[in-house]
Amino acid sequence: MPHEQLNEQQVADYLRMDLREVVKLASRGQLPCRKVGDRFVFHKGELDHWAATRLHEWDRRRLAEIERGVSEHHGFNAHQPLLVPLIPAGGVAVPLLAKTREATLRALVELAEAAELVYIRDELLAALREREDLCSTALMPGVAMPHPRLPVPYDIAESFVTVGLTASGIPYGAEDGSLTRLFFLVCCKDDRTHLHVLARLAQILQRSGHARELLACETPEELLAALRREERAVLAAK
């Protein structure tokens, strides 16, 4: 439901926050919402975007709580692999042949196109550029998670993740000016999957020493195996 509305208690449950914290942030304009009478109304898509821009600020415990709240809201099993099953055959490129932001987005989309997962390439690329222009998704050292701001139900055949590791770092808009090498393109067909995937990925990246092990991979097979191993470790820790 792309326009699903939540009340204050539902937001607290969804994002695993104290109800008083939800009301405080909403009152201060720090949580996307609108005032209806004496209550706040929240759009889930806007909340997902708000949370996605803060995943890098939260520790593994907080990320696990977020994922649990999202899973319960949508009826997912939080104890099943999620990230790796969304990577199509041929969906990992090492090295990813790109030296600019635009070339990176195009190369990651091409991996999905080769797997016949993209319907409308130009619209998908436009949604990805729009999201990056709002705020770079290079939120962790050496890593970016490009994704549309909202799900793209008409641009893709099904939800997917493609992965690329460049031979050397490229400027991708990281706040500290650092270069980025590892890219996860996350495209979801519906909002049931969007934040769930991003939270799981953030946990994997934190567990792997902020991606140091992943950045050291030299082949697509090695990178995919490392992601599978790290996701299993995240699940085992739940």
LINHUHU-V165367 format. One line per field, one symbol per residue. ss: DSSP state (~ for helix, > for strand, _ for the rest). burial: I if it has 16 or more other ideal C-beta (glycine too) atoms within 10 Angstrom, else O. A space follows every 50 residues. Layout:
ss->???
burial->???
//
This chain:
ss->____>>_~~~~~~~____~~~~~~~~~______>>>__>>>>>~~~~~~~ ~~__~~~__~~~~~~~~~~~~~~~_________~~~_____>>>______ ~~~~~~~~~~~~~~___>__~~~~~~~~~~~~~~_____>__>>__>___ _____>___>>>>>>>>>>>>_______>>>>>>>>>______~~~~~~~ ~~~~~~~____~~~~____~~~~~~~~~~~~~~~~~__
burial->OOOOOIOIOIIIOIIOIOOOOIIOIIOOOOIIIOOOOOOIOIIIIOIIII IIIOIIOIOOOIIIOIIIIIIOIOOIOIOOOIIIOIIIOOIIIIOIOIOO IOOIIOIIIOIIOOIOIIOOOOOIIOIIOOIIOOOIIIIIIIIIIIIIII IIOOIIOOIIIIIIIIOOOIOIOIOOOOOIIIIIIIIIIOIIIIIIIIII IIIIIIIIOOIOOIIOIOOIOOIIOIIOOIIOOIOOOO
//
